[in-house]
């Protein structure tokens, strides 16, 4: 399933329910180009035509031409939940959020190409996706929910070393991810509240406190960590 050139978002009614102000809608208009914008300002075309033209222009771009993500472009909750025949998916280039339970129970899913500007992966987004061996996370990723990858029994490694998380406490356990051999924790985390399941764990220099116990795990400390 190739969604790389699409723009996925909430319906207009759902947007109004979630966000009463217009700030959220601004992300929808990041795709507007100079020509269409000028025509719109001059009254030559209406709002709908302006947006439609520019969205099609954006969707024609490849990954190297997309310069930033869009706050309005998200992978909505439960979108692919339980689709047991889904094997591979390329997510929209400009999406910034993968919402709750998006791929939960897609147990044949083996390949996921994350958005270039992904910021957040929410709860149970990939729960029980039992065939995914690896996911490449973009450096823009700044948060993963505690249960996002629970039950991903084929996951072999997790590298978040290029990411900087906004949440200073780490509580992502990767529950029942029995094949993870190596995990690199993200920068920005200063406290580890839960020890993730892995044979080797790389602790970033920002970490100053570890509350949980790492059992039979080889730890690699970067910088001058304190505990």
C-alpha positions, 0 to 999 in steps of 0.5 A: 500500500503506497500512500506516500503522495497522499494527504491523509487527515481528519474529516472537517466535522472531526477537525471541528470537534478536536480543535475549536480554533483555526490553528489546526487548520493552518497545516492544511494550507501549507501545500499552497503554492505561489501561483495559486496563492496569488490568484486567490488573493486577487480573487481569481479563484476561490478557497476550495479551488486554491487548496485543491490545485496545490494539494495535487501539486504537492502530491506530485512531489517525491520525497526529496522535494517535500521540505517539511511536514504538515501538522494537519496531515496525520494517520488517523486512529484505527485506520488500518486496525485488524487488516490482516492481509496488509504486508507493506505500507508507505505512509504519507511523506508529510504526515507528522502523527501516527494515531492510536491503534492505527496498525494494531493487529496487522500481523502480516505487516512486514515493512513500514516506511515512516513519514520523513517528518514524523513527530509522534507515534501514539498508543498501541499504534503497532500493537501485535504487529508480529511480523515487523523486523525493523522500522527506520525512525526519522530524526524528527520523531520526538515521542513514542507512547508506552504501548506503541510497539507492544507485542511486536514479537519479530522486532529485532532492533530499535535505533532512536539515537538520532531522535530527541524526545520532548518527554524527559522520562522513558517508559516505553517497554516494548512489551513482549518484543522478545527478539529485540537484540539492540536498542538505542534510546533517544536524546533528551531523556533524563530518566529511565522509568522502565527498562526496555527489553533488549540484550544490549541497550545504549544509554544517551548522555542526557540520562541522569537517573535509572529507576528500573532494573536491567536484567541480563542486559549489556549497557553502553553509556554515552557521555558522563551518565549518573545514576 
